Amino acid sequence: MNVRHPAVSVRNPPAELAAEVEARVRRQLGGRVSDLRVVVRGGGLALQGRARTQHTRQLAQHAAMEATALPIVANEIRV
């Protein structure tokens, strides 16, 4: 399986990358993270939002990690 790992570039600016990763996390988790927001920060991604369980918080991080080659610099999803 060929997994696509977008990164920030002239063709893929930070806002576009964040929106792409955010959409993928939303699709994979089916809305289990409310107020989800992905921001490009410090050479990586920061996840923000609210989840009912720690497991869901971790699933969101893994979905984001699969969506891009950039590191997750902060998982600020509150449980």
N, C-alpha and C positions, 0 to 999 in steps of 0.2 A: 504494500500500500504506500503510495506516495503522499506523504503528509506535507502540507504547505505551511511554512513558518515565516509569516511576514515580519519584516523589520522596518524600522524607521528609515526612510530615504526620501530623496526628492520626489520620487514617484508615489511614495506612501508616507505622507506627512503624519506627525504625531496624532492629530485629532482623528484622522482617517483610520489609523492603526488602532487607536483606543476604541473607536466605534466598532470596528471589525471584531476585535477580541471580545468586547462587551456583548455583541450579538451572538457570538458563538457560545459564550458562557450561558446566556439566557436560553438559547435553544437546548443546550445539554441539560440544564437544570430545571427547565420547565417552570420558571418563575419562583423557584424556592428561595431565591435571594431577592429581597425587596430593596428598592432604591439603589440598585446596582449601578456603579459608576467605575469605569476604568480610566486611569489617567497615566500619561507618560511622565515619569519623574526620575531624575538621577540616572539616566541611561537604562531604565527598566520600566516596569509597570507597577502601579499601585492599585489595589482593589479596594473598593469602598461599598458599603451597603449594610444590610441586616439579614441575618439568617436565624432560623429557629434552633439549629443544632450546630455543634462543632463539626460534625461530619459533613454537613452541607457547606460550611465554610471551607473545609478542606477540598471538597469536590469542586467548588468554584475555583480554587487556586489551581488544581490539577487541570481543569478545563482550560484555564488561561495559559498554563504552561504548555499545553499541547497546541495552542493556537498561534504561538509565536516563539521565536528563538530568544527574544529579550527575557532577561531575568525578572522574576517577581521581587521587587525591592521592598514591598510592604503589602501585607494582607490586613487591611483595616476593616474588614467585614466584622461587624459586631454580632455577638450571639446573645 
